[in-house]
Amino acid sequence: MRRRTAPLAAPALALALGCAGAPARPAGAVPYRFPPAFAASQVVTIEGVGEPREMIASVRRDGDEYEVTLFDPVFQAPLLAARAGAGGVSEELLAPGPRPGDGKRLLELLREVYGQEYAEQEGTAQAQGRSGRALLAGLNGTGGACRFPAEIEIAPRGGPVRVTVRTTDVACPAVGADVKIPR
């Protein structure tokens, strides 16, 4: 059965993301950082506020510049687009449902999740940030300079919400690598 999708998925994601010091690295862990430039397609599932909701995300990073567009998974219609970089932060609400500020809150989370250092052990990595805990899974070996997790789980601080992000594919133009993430 297909999961229910609603225009309110974008506000639920923003609520989950808006809801903290990094712990010491566990013994045997090595540092992991996301590639400094990438373009990823992802399936975002939000659980804990009503029925689970799904969206498609297109995320691009080039150093400190980010672009994200959230799409309805059924009609693949854009819901929200946001950008952050040297020129500031901008958002565009493209469908009913997302609220003003949702794109900006989403970009804050993306900057935190994709910009922090993780403690990696045996193909998984984790970090604690201002917004909550992020756990990366499926980092096993392939991809070289374009190593990217197959799944990202975000547990926002102070809330029952859980956000799961499944990466379907990613490209790292700086290293000329395209990586298909195994399902």
BAMILO-364565 format. One line per field, with one value per residue: x, y, z of N, C-alpha, C, O, CB in turn; residue in one letter. Coordinates in Angstrom, 3 decimals. Glycine has a CB too. Example, Ala and Ser with C-alpha at 12.3 -4.5 7.8 and 13.67 -1.06 7.14 Angstrom:
# residues 2
n.xx <- c(13.190	12.850)
n.yy <- c(-5.690	-2.250)
n.zz <- c(7.800	7.080)
ca.xx <- c(12.300	13.670)
ca.yy <- c(-4.500	-1.060)
ca.zz <- c(7.800	7.140)
c.xx <- c(13.200	12.900)
c.yy <- c(-3.300	0.030)
c.zz <- c(7.800	7.870)
o.xx <- c(14.236	13.409)
o.yy <- c(-3.319	1.138)
o.zz <- c(8.465	8.039)
cb.xx <- c(11.308	14.084)
cb.yy <- c(-4.473	-0.598)
cb.zz <- c(9.046	5.725)
rest <- c(A	S)
This chain:
# residues 183
n.xx <- c(0.838	0.531	2.076	0.385	0.266	0.463	-0.261	0.571	2.932	5.383	5.233	5.204	7.714	9.325	8.556	9.522	12.220	12.811	12.552	22.201	26.304	28.654	29.180	31.909	34.131	33.541	35.643	37.794	36.379	36.308	36.696	34.017	32.900	30.461	30.635	32.074	30.786	27.860	25.066	22.015	19.386	16.588	14.405	12.163	10.892	8.541	7.758	5.635	4.031	0.860	-0.187	2.396	4.381	5.490	7.980	9.732	13.060	15.302	18.560	21.222	24.618	27.278	30.022	29.496	27.070	23.686	20.930	17.570	14.776	11.549	9.322	6.037	5.423	3.676	2.592	4.834	5.111	6.526	6.803	8.110	10.896	14.218	17.103	20.470	23.275	26.067	24.607	22.600	19.566	16.879	13.472	10.852	7.509	5.689	3.315	0.129	0.244	3.112	4.556	5.409	8.824	9.373	11.132	13.496	14.019	14.400	16.738	18.555	18.717	19.752	22.269	23.419	23.290	24.658	27.025	28.471	30.909	31.114	31.174	32.454	31.941	32.309	30.667	28.550	27.604	27.518	26.229	25.723	23.826	22.741	20.045	19.354	19.890	21.771	21.951	23.852	23.685	24.882	27.391	29.340	32.347	32.229	32.496	34.530	35.789	33.248	31.700	28.698	25.905	23.515	21.243	19.804	19.022	17.149	16.686	14.916	15.490	13.679	11.219	8.690	9.050	10.409	12.681	13.400	15.721	16.183	18.657	18.611	20.135	23.333	25.535	28.833	30.108	32.612	34.510	33.920	32.261	29.592	27.264	25.412	23.199	22.911	19.867)
n.yy <- c(-1.170	2.213	4.938	7.605	10.832	14.267	17.780	18.972	17.885	19.258	21.405	19.726	18.554	20.817	21.478	19.238	19.609	21.987	21.557	19.690	20.927	18.616	15.165	13.315	11.519	8.092	5.343	4.043	5.111	6.939	10.120	11.359	13.202	14.812	14.975	17.981	19.057	18.160	16.563	15.334	12.914	12.196	10.298	11.349	10.543	11.241	10.631	10.358	12.564	12.475	10.479	8.661	10.575	11.193	12.590	13.765	14.766	17.069	17.810	20.047	20.790	23.048	23.666	26.153	26.776	25.976	24.262	23.314	21.397	20.387	17.789	16.618	13.205	11.698	13.213	14.504	17.206	20.365	21.487	23.255	25.430	26.282	28.317	28.844	30.840	32.948	35.183	35.266	33.874	32.349	31.543	29.771	29.271	26.849	25.490	24.893	24.439	24.293	26.602	30.102	30.490	27.799	26.758	28.109	27.130	24.461	24.661	25.470	23.109	21.365	22.526	22.015	19.137	18.273	19.639	19.058	17.186	13.682	10.747	7.868	4.364	1.143	1.399	2.986	6.201	8.871	11.905	14.624	17.510	20.998	20.783	18.158	14.565	12.894	10.032	8.123	5.672	2.877	3.514	2.028	1.631	2.154	4.658	6.484	9.701	10.551	9.417	8.588	8.417	5.737	5.992	8.404	9.154	11.274	12.466	14.749	17.163	17.134	16.111	13.823	13.147	11.527	11.635	10.127	9.730	8.516	7.950	7.996	8.447	9.979	12.572	13.759	16.439	17.724	15.751	14.226	12.006	9.720	8.128	5.281	4.469	1.513	-0.241)
n.zz <- c(0.000	-0.794	0.814	2.419	1.051	1.588	1.099	3.405	4.149	3.802	5.776	8.033	7.863	8.241	10.847	12.193	11.795	13.054	15.693	19.396	20.930	20.131	20.745	22.254	20.075	19.528	20.613	18.162	16.049	12.973	11.316	9.282	6.530	4.488	0.880	-0.498	-2.686	-4.331	-5.964	-5.155	-5.259	-3.358	-1.181	1.145	4.260	6.707	9.992	12.844	13.218	12.866	10.074	8.323	6.030	2.721	0.586	-2.320	-2.684	-4.100	-3.808	-3.789	-3.312	-3.128	-1.786	0.517	-0.508	-1.018	-2.516	-2.521	-3.474	-2.841	-3.716	-4.535	-4.264	-5.846	-8.025	-8.770	-8.580	-7.822	-4.451	-2.772	-2.944	-2.138	-1.490	-0.424	0.173	-0.633	-1.326	0.515	1.934	0.286	-0.413	-2.071	-2.200	-3.707	-3.892	-2.277	1.260	2.274	4.583	4.996	5.684	6.058	4.105	4.738	7.310	6.651	5.080	7.081	8.565	6.593	6.120	8.605	8.839	6.468	6.716	9.044	11.019	11.264	13.366	12.281	12.064	10.930	8.528	9.339	10.639	13.019	14.494	16.715	16.722	16.773	16.075	16.569	16.541	14.067	12.081	9.947	7.454	5.514	4.394	3.248	1.818	-1.268	-3.851	-3.292	-3.335	-3.437	-1.474	0.042	2.195	2.114	3.566	5.739	8.974	10.947	14.121	15.515	18.096	21.111	20.174	18.948	16.352	13.468	10.858	7.868	5.348	2.242	-0.025	-3.477	-5.787	-6.438	-7.449	-7.793	-8.944	-8.763	-8.519	-10.630	-10.367	-10.450	-8.479	-7.955	-5.540	-3.762	-3.287)
ca.xx <- c(0.000	1.293	1.931	-0.396	1.035	-0.406	0.463	1.087	4.203	6.461	5.218	5.575	9.170	9.894	8.318	10.452	13.579	13.009	12.342	21.896	27.426	29.020	29.759	33.256	34.131	33.745	36.919	37.822	35.653	37.082	35.819	33.382	32.228	29.830	31.413	31.838	29.893	27.099	23.658	21.417	17.940	16.291	13.029	12.087	9.721	8.360	6.878	5.471	2.996	-0.184	0.258	3.678	4.311	6.654	8.263	10.967	13.910	16.476	19.457	22.527	25.560	28.552	30.651	28.516	25.834	22.745	19.639	16.715	13.408	10.732	8.300	5.007	5.910	2.711	2.505	6.160	4.970	7.316	6.074	8.903	12.287	14.966	18.537	21.287	24.634	26.638	23.570	21.562	18.660	15.592	12.572	9.704	6.444	5.197	2.028	-0.470	0.774	4.287	4.357	6.582	9.869	9.677	12.332	14.651	14.297	14.935	18.127	19.356	18.977	20.645	23.620	23.932	23.471	25.672	28.248	29.187	31.751	30.491	32.035	32.110	32.404	31.699	29.643	27.564	28.208	26.533	26.634	24.701	23.912	21.757	18.678	19.099	20.878	21.717	22.597	24.061	23.870	25.214	28.601	30.350	33.419	32.228	32.266	35.746	35.564	31.811	31.022	27.443	25.106	22.289	20.126	20.071	17.899	17.270	15.797	14.954	15.464	12.426	9.998	8.491	9.162	11.608	12.799	14.288	16.052	16.799	19.300	18.434	21.405	24.109	26.654	29.788	30.736	34.005	35.386	33.462	31.744	28.169	27.154	24.077	23.121	22.164	18.626)
ca.yy <- c(0.000	3.450	5.836	8.795	12.052	15.429	19.037	19.379	17.213	20.250	21.992	18.710	18.428	22.010	21.332	18.223	20.097	23.129	21.132	20.429	20.235	17.326	14.269	12.822	10.448	6.786	4.682	3.332	5.835	7.850	11.210	11.337	14.429	14.730	15.635	19.424	19.378	17.006	16.684	14.071	12.680	11.487	10.099	11.790	10.039	11.884	9.844	10.864	13.604	11.899	9.363	8.930	11.358	11.040	13.597	13.590	15.952	17.269	18.635	20.362	21.511	23.455	24.366	26.713	27.078	24.865	24.390	22.164	21.452	19.266	17.447	15.646	11.981	11.128	14.017	15.074	18.658	20.995	22.079	24.300	25.520	27.212	28.453	29.559	31.068	34.259	36.190	35.130	32.727	32.644	30.404	29.975	28.319	26.541	24.799	25.061	23.550	24.866	27.917	30.982	30.131	26.360	26.564	28.617	26.155	23.272	24.949	25.431	21.703	20.804	23.025	21.295	17.715	18.059	20.380	18.671	15.990	12.512	9.679	6.695	3.029	0.000	1.754	3.925	7.382	9.649	13.197	15.373	18.924	21.876	20.355	16.797	13.543	12.359	8.741	7.799	4.231	2.495	4.214	1.019	1.742	2.610	6.070	7.287	11.076	10.803	8.529	9.204	7.384	5.267	6.445	9.367	9.239	12.459	12.483	16.120	17.389	17.501	15.759	12.414	13.020	10.920	11.889	9.184	10.191	7.462	8.512	7.121	8.585	11.171	12.879	14.714	16.991	18.125	14.586	13.517	10.697	9.479	6.931	4.739	3.924	0.251	-0.217)
ca.zz <- c(0.000	-0.900	1.954	2.146	0.864	1.704	0.962	4.706	4.418	3.929	7.116	9.026	7.804	8.875	12.287	12.673	11.712	13.928	17.089	19.838	21.185	19.579	21.727	21.940	19.086	20.149	20.326	16.893	15.003	12.124	10.880	7.968	6.094	3.182	-0.171	-0.502	-3.801	-4.779	-6.330	-4.711	-5.300	-2.119	-0.751	2.540	4.973	8.013	10.851	14.201	13.237	12.025	9.251	7.654	4.796	1.857	-0.427	-3.073	-2.525	-4.942	-2.987	-4.387	-2.453	-3.699	-0.665	1.458	-1.218	-1.036	-3.175	-2.268	-3.961	-2.376	-4.690	-4.229	-4.907	-6.779	-9.239	-8.954	-8.661	-6.768	-3.331	-2.143	-3.394	-1.297	-1.792	0.557	-0.292	-0.339	-1.514	1.538	1.881	-0.354	-0.525	-2.936	-1.921	-5.047	-3.798	-0.949	2.299	2.930	5.196	4.921	6.640	6.008	3.292	5.485	8.381	5.997	4.725	8.312	8.886	5.585	6.402	9.773	8.547	5.439	6.996	10.264	11.013	11.877	13.867	11.471	12.430	10.251	7.553	9.863	11.253	13.755	15.048	17.443	16.376	17.408	15.764	17.020	16.210	12.709	11.926	8.536	7.244	4.153	3.942	2.929	0.869	-2.651	-4.111	-3.127	-2.890	-3.486	-0.509	0.456	2.851	1.481	4.392	6.807	9.916	11.784	15.280	16.025	19.528	21.762	19.476	18.600	14.907	12.891	9.432	7.213	4.005	1.449	-1.209	-4.631	-6.481	-6.111	-8.336	-7.237	-10.145	-8.533	-8.714	-11.814	-9.983	-10.250	-7.657	-7.746	-4.188	-3.769	-2.484)
c.xx <- c(0.887	1.034	1.192	0.517	0.068	0.401	1.057	2.406	5.335	6.418	5.604	7.083	9.816	9.711	9.312	11.863	13.850	13.005	13.593	23.218	27.594	29.626	31.171	33.142	34.378	35.098	36.801	37.088	36.612	36.149	35.255	32.747	31.599	30.730	31.093	30.952	29.189	25.713	23.036	19.910	17.620	14.788	13.006	10.787	9.691	7.354	6.788	4.479	1.895	0.353	1.601	3.459	5.607	6.746	9.523	11.754	15.037	17.357	20.778	23.342	26.798	29.225	29.596	27.202	24.976	21.506	18.851	15.340	12.715	9.599	7.274	5.407	4.954	2.727	3.843	6.092	5.787	6.424	6.775	10.303	12.982	16.439	19.209	22.687	25.082	25.600	22.462	20.730	17.374	14.771	11.428	8.705	5.713	3.844	1.432	0.136	1.993	3.980	5.586	7.571	10.237	10.957	13.585	15.021	14.897	16.401	19.036	19.702	19.950	22.080	24.232	24.242	24.619	26.991	29.044	30.040	31.047	31.552	31.593	32.744	31.616	30.522	28.519	28.303	27.114	27.132	25.431	24.893	22.873	20.341	18.343	20.213	20.668	22.522	22.657	24.304	24.199	26.391	29.692	31.112	33.292	32.034	33.494	35.434	34.084	31.060	29.818	26.594	23.876	21.072	20.616	18.826	18.148	16.224	15.877	14.851	14.053	11.162	9.912	8.695	10.471	11.567	13.813	14.469	16.794	17.367	19.150	19.607	22.032	25.221	27.522	30.570	32.207	34.972	34.951	32.874	30.220	28.067	25.699	24.098	22.337	20.955	18.584)
c.yy <- c(1.239	4.312	7.089	10.008	13.217	16.688	19.492	18.708	18.206	20.949	20.988	18.526	19.621	21.949	20.343	18.770	21.237	22.753	21.106	20.651	18.826	16.434	13.849	11.668	9.129	6.190	3.908	4.030	6.742	8.965	10.964	12.698	14.168	15.389	17.135	19.889	18.099	17.443	15.337	14.082	11.801	11.353	10.399	11.265	10.671	11.060	10.512	11.996	13.108	10.701	9.688	9.669	11.185	12.198	13.175	14.882	15.916	18.249	18.815	21.145	21.827	24.318	24.831	27.078	25.823	25.256	23.137	22.439	20.200	19.062	16.515	14.356	11.389	11.887	14.649	16.578	19.284	21.655	23.319	24.268	26.554	27.173	29.207	29.680	32.458	35.367	36.125	33.889	33.176	31.370	30.785	28.874	28.082	25.834	25.088	24.053	24.104	26.272	28.782	30.618	28.659	26.095	27.008	27.661	24.878	23.486	24.952	24.004	21.086	21.257	22.285	19.838	17.491	18.748	19.905	17.423	14.895	11.561	8.396	5.428	2.016	0.378	2.627	5.096	8.141	10.954	13.811	16.834	19.726	21.332	18.963	15.870	13.087	11.071	8.438	6.305	3.978	3.253	3.244	1.338	2.354	4.109	6.936	8.669	11.444	9.837	9.255	8.124	6.999	5.783	7.391	9.379	10.409	12.376	13.891	16.164	17.716	17.121	14.294	12.144	12.344	11.162	10.893	9.637	9.054	8.089	7.524	7.237	9.928	11.325	13.917	15.305	17.353	16.971	13.750	12.160	10.723	8.161	6.522	4.065	2.617	0.343	-1.396)
c.zz <- c(0.000	0.333	1.529	2.050	0.927	1.522	2.288	5.038	4.589	5.282	8.200	9.054	8.494	10.387	12.877	12.748	12.687	15.390	17.979	20.327	20.678	20.647	21.302	20.958	19.803	19.755	19.022	15.759	14.238	11.657	9.477	7.732	4.731	2.150	-0.198	-1.657	-4.241	-5.243	-6.006	-4.922	-4.102	-1.908	0.749	3.138	6.354	8.794	12.210	14.327	12.305	11.269	8.616	6.341	4.030	0.880	-1.162	-2.883	-3.546	-4.178	-3.730	-3.375	-3.280	-2.640	0.326	0.780	-1.316	-1.837	-2.841	-2.872	-3.445	-3.374	-4.076	-4.954	-5.936	-8.099	-9.623	-9.213	-7.539	-5.714	-2.798	-2.729	-2.510	-1.675	-0.660	0.007	0.087	-0.461	-0.482	1.320	1.204	-0.403	-1.444	-2.610	-3.235	-5.056	-2.431	0.031	2.993	3.444	4.978	6.031	6.612	5.227	4.011	6.616	7.806	5.619	5.946	8.676	7.887	5.816	7.593	9.435	7.563	5.731	8.200	10.066	11.803	12.388	13.163	12.026	11.628	9.357	8.053	10.503	11.985	14.250	15.743	17.087	17.120	17.249	16.273	16.593	14.773	12.675	10.437	8.423	5.773	3.580	3.494	1.655	-0.500	-2.751	-3.979	-2.577	-2.908	-2.567	0.062	1.104	2.045	2.256	5.476	7.689	10.840	12.889	15.875	17.532	19.995	21.025	19.155	17.114	14.517	11.390	8.881	5.768	3.298	0.185	-2.361	-5.593	-6.183	-7.141	-7.644	-8.398	-9.956	-8.763	-9.913	-11.520	-9.874	-9.512	-7.583	-6.387	-4.243	-2.858	-1.568)
o.xx <- c(1.883	-0.092	1.359	1.424	-1.029	1.610	1.965	2.953	6.184	7.468	6.257	7.675	10.765	10.614	9.878	12.618	14.991	13.411	13.505	23.452	26.713	30.500	31.563	32.169	35.310	35.631	35.820	37.166	37.593	34.934	35.940	32.132	32.129	31.513	29.951	30.420	29.833	25.259	23.475	19.251	18.286	14.001	13.736	9.707	10.683	6.240	7.736	4.112	1.980	1.235	1.916	2.484	6.681	5.735	10.284	11.180	15.634	16.956	21.365	22.839	27.297	29.033	28.883	26.311	25.468	21.087	19.388	14.815	13.227	8.983	7.598	5.704	5.388	2.858	3.962	6.897	5.752	5.424	6.135	10.843	12.396	16.959	18.617	23.224	24.546	25.699	21.478	21.135	16.843	15.310	11.079	9.015	5.172	3.283	2.152	0.495	1.939	3.239	6.686	7.180	11.308	11.781	14.625	16.202	15.796	17.223	20.173	20.837	20.868	23.007	25.421	25.340	25.463	27.987	30.194	29.903	30.464	32.686	30.497	33.914	30.386	29.474	27.622	29.476	25.939	28.345	24.281	26.012	22.195	19.533	17.168	21.331	19.536	23.644	21.640	25.052	23.838	26.390	30.854	30.558	34.220	31.480	33.507	34.881	33.705	29.915	29.917	26.565	23.272	20.003	21.689	17.714	19.216	15.031	16.789	14.211	13.331	10.124	10.924	8.527	11.506	10.551	14.944	13.497	17.893	16.630	19.517	20.036	21.374	25.772	27.020	31.588	32.975	36.119	35.529	32.977	29.640	28.717	24.844	24.926	21.204	21.020	17.626)
o.yy <- c(1.294	4.397	7.572	10.186	13.150	16.692	20.324	18.941	18.008	21.090	21.353	18.362	19.448	22.329	20.586	18.433	21.435	23.546	20.762	21.611	17.978	16.880	14.010	10.915	9.029	6.497	3.197	3.584	7.243	8.770	10.430	13.273	13.404	16.273	17.519	20.999	17.080	18.548	14.309	15.113	10.795	12.172	9.783	11.507	10.644	10.815	11.148	12.363	13.294	9.992	10.857	9.426	11.048	12.719	12.334	15.970	14.873	19.385	17.855	22.031	20.988	25.533	24.015	27.632	24.745	26.413	22.029	23.549	19.090	20.026	15.715	14.401	10.646	11.286	15.260	17.139	18.792	22.296	24.301	23.191	27.584	26.149	30.080	28.730	33.071	36.385	36.856	32.968	34.245	30.264	31.958	27.688	29.022	25.601	25.488	22.941	24.370	27.029	28.261	30.460	28.290	25.286	26.359	27.408	24.284	22.591	24.485	23.710	20.366	20.453	21.968	19.358	16.623	18.473	20.313	16.706	15.140	11.562	7.892	5.412	2.029	-0.266	2.981	4.989	8.066	11.096	13.544	17.344	19.202	21.409	18.619	16.304	12.914	11.019	8.487	5.735	4.768	3.600	3.632	1.308	3.059	4.744	8.045	8.799	12.521	9.478	10.398	7.000	7.837	5.987	7.208	9.589	10.528	12.235	14.194	15.319	18.478	17.750	13.597	11.008	12.556	10.927	10.819	9.894	8.675	8.696	6.355	6.234	10.872	10.343	14.834	14.745	17.291	17.186	12.699	11.250	11.634	7.185	7.318	3.193	2.608	0.938	-1.557)
o.zz <- c(0.721	0.823	0.408	2.864	0.374	1.758	2.295	6.116	5.458	5.909	9.177	10.121	9.258	11.133	13.943	13.660	13.104	16.238	19.158	21.060	20.820	21.391	20.146	20.997	20.600	18.689	18.804	14.614	14.788	11.609	8.604	8.631	3.924	2.496	0.055	-1.615	-4.492	-4.947	-6.521	-4.785	-3.856	-2.385	1.525	2.598	7.083	8.330	12.671	15.443	11.092	11.753	8.394	5.631	4.616	0.409	-0.685	-2.917	-3.812	-3.928	-4.229	-2.684	-4.030	-2.593	0.911	1.423	-1.652	-1.841	-2.872	-2.793	-3.591	-3.830	-3.198	-6.148	-6.816	-9.165	-10.685	-9.956	-6.411	-6.041	-2.423	-2.985	-2.174	-2.118	-0.026	-0.561	1.010	0.225	-0.590	0.611	1.504	-0.432	-1.581	-2.727	-3.817	-6.126	-1.516	-0.356	4.194	2.816	4.795	7.187	7.093	5.652	3.909	6.856	8.402	5.815	5.866	9.050	8.278	5.717	7.588	9.717	7.786	5.060	8.367	9.075	12.859	11.910	13.410	12.406	11.644	9.424	7.287	10.861	11.625	14.404	15.395	17.145	18.003	18.175	16.397	16.316	14.321	13.180	9.744	9.218	4.901	2.399	3.380	0.556	-0.897	-1.854	-4.513	-1.485	-2.448	-2.846	0.508	0.602	1.376	1.681	6.051	7.205	11.441	12.623	16.645	18.159	19.352	21.228	19.093	16.669	15.148	10.735	9.360	5.057	3.702	-0.592	-2.237	-6.161	-5.745	-7.637	-6.995	-8.804	-10.916	-9.157	-10.187	-12.342	-9.283	-9.884	-7.194	-6.127	-4.725	-1.783	-0.812)
cb.xx <- c(-0.955	0.925	3.304	-1.460	1.822	-1.129	-0.454	0.080	4.535	6.366	3.848	4.879	9.657	9.242	6.865	10.414	13.873	11.960	11.747	20.854	27.560	29.990	28.861	34.011	35.203	32.613	37.336	37.249	34.491	37.723	36.578	32.320	33.227	28.436	31.119	33.153	30.679	26.989	23.458	21.738	17.476	16.925	12.509	12.166	9.741	7.881	7.384	6.773	3.563	-0.734	-0.784	4.441	4.046	6.596	8.423	10.696	14.486	16.095	19.695	22.368	25.932	28.373	31.476	29.091	26.131	22.359	19.788	16.608	13.343	10.173	8.926	3.566	6.191	1.303	1.464	6.876	3.469	8.265	5.906	8.941	12.383	14.779	18.765	21.292	24.737	27.807	22.982	20.666	18.373	15.789	12.044	10.108	5.467	6.200	2.187	-2.013	1.112	5.487	4.056	6.160	9.438	8.511	12.206	14.356	13.006	14.104	18.219	18.608	17.664	20.187	23.589	22.923	22.175	25.158	27.915	28.201	33.165	29.573	31.951	32.549	32.252	31.245	29.070	26.611	28.910	25.986	27.189	24.792	23.748	21.843	18.461	17.769	20.784	22.260	21.839	25.257	22.594	24.038	29.137	29.704	33.846	31.150	31.232	36.480	36.346	31.294	31.992	26.695	24.684	22.272	19.396	20.409	17.723	17.101	16.195	13.841	16.424	12.412	9.882	7.101	9.059	11.699	13.226	13.728	16.918	15.776	20.806	17.131	21.221	24.693	26.159	30.746	29.983	34.172	35.400	34.578	32.364	27.366	27.734	23.653	22.454	23.062	17.380)
cb.yy <- c(-0.005	4.218	6.195	9.004	12.039	15.447	20.113	19.073	16.244	21.288	22.557	17.366	18.318	23.290	20.867	16.997	20.544	24.151	19.778	20.302	20.248	17.500	13.035	12.374	10.695	5.830	3.736	1.989	6.664	7.092	12.536	10.189	15.642	15.392	14.991	20.148	20.024	15.958	17.082	13.812	12.006	12.205	8.628	13.356	8.481	13.379	8.384	11.312	15.037	12.943	9.032	7.617	12.859	9.710	15.019	13.273	16.035	17.807	17.986	21.172	20.677	24.230	25.565	27.942	27.646	24.449	24.586	21.865	21.552	19.522	16.807	16.156	10.956	11.144	15.098	14.378	19.090	22.029	21.061	24.127	25.910	26.874	29.186	28.837	30.867	34.542	36.053	36.351	32.151	33.231	29.958	29.964	28.840	25.695	23.256	24.889	22.221	24.901	27.784	32.479	30.500	25.584	27.310	30.024	25.824	22.922	26.288	26.100	20.904	21.203	24.545	21.361	17.120	18.528	21.785	18.437	16.287	11.797	9.542	6.902	2.771	-1.002	0.546	3.232	8.293	8.844	14.150	15.139	19.121	23.283	20.399	16.297	12.342	13.389	7.614	8.608	3.432	2.690	5.107	-0.334	0.548	1.901	6.572	7.415	12.045	10.677	8.085	9.869	7.850	3.716	5.249	10.819	7.913	13.765	11.370	16.939	18.510	18.932	16.544	11.974	14.390	9.381	13.377	7.724	11.511	6.332	8.831	7.447	8.410	11.088	13.393	14.036	18.207	18.659	13.716	13.363	10.248	9.455	7.165	3.735	4.941	-0.916	-0.211)
cb.zz <- c(1.209	-2.196	2.552	3.229	-0.486	3.053	0.409	5.780	3.300	2.806	7.414	8.722	6.337	8.310	12.564	11.775	10.313	13.674	17.087	20.434	22.458	18.423	21.919	23.230	17.983	19.758	21.490	17.079	15.610	10.896	10.908	7.861	6.030	3.197	-1.557	-0.562	-4.995	-3.656	-7.863	-3.232	-6.668	-0.930	-1.074	2.651	5.071	7.869	10.988	14.718	12.784	11.046	8.169	7.396	5.094	1.099	0.203	-4.614	-1.085	-6.400	-1.579	-5.720	-1.171	-5.078	-1.165	2.138	-2.624	0.403	-4.731	-0.740	-5.538	-0.930	-5.926	-4.664	-3.867	-6.173	-9.063	-10.103	-8.572	-7.370	-2.214	-0.602	-4.928	0.200	-3.154	1.938	-1.803	-1.269	-2.869	1.553	3.313	-1.788	0.868	-4.460	-0.792	-5.763	-4.027	-1.017	1.712	1.961	6.703	5.033	8.017	5.376	1.988	6.051	9.166	4.747	4.015	9.472	8.905	4.183	6.679	10.925	7.984	4.126	7.185	11.393	11.611	10.880	15.452	10.022	13.958	11.267	7.016	10.891	10.186	14.925	13.936	19.002	14.880	16.818	14.286	16.486	17.186	11.664	12.713	7.932	7.670	3.281	5.056	2.802	0.680	-3.433	-3.205	-4.455	-3.767	-4.930	0.641	-0.755	4.221	1.405	5.021	6.237	10.729	10.947	16.347	15.415	19.909	21.983	18.229	19.007	14.245	13.219	9.137	7.288	4.043	1.108	-0.938	-5.353	-7.980	-4.665	-9.735	-6.188	-10.588	-7.116	-7.455	-12.765	-8.652	-11.615	-6.242	-8.893	-3.200	-3.337	-3.377)
rest <- c(M	R	R	R	T	A	P	L	A	A	P	A	L	A	L	A	L	G	C	A	G	A	P	A	R	P	A	G	A	V	P	Y	R	F	P	P	A	F	A	A	S	Q	V	V	T	I	E	G	V	G	E	P	R	E	M	I	A	S	V	R	R	D	G	D	E	Y	E	V	T	L	F	D	P	V	F	Q	A	P	L	L	A	A	R	A	G	A	G	G	V	S	E	E	L	L	A	P	G	P	R	P	G	D	G	K	R	L	L	E	L	L	R	E	V	Y	G	Q	E	Y	A	E	Q	E	G	T	A	Q	A	Q	G	R	S	G	R	A	L	L	A	G	L	N	G	T	G	G	A	C	R	F	P	A	E	I	E	I	A	P	R	G	G	P	V	R	V	T	V	R	T	T	D	V	A	C	P	A	V	G	A	D	V	K	I	P	R)
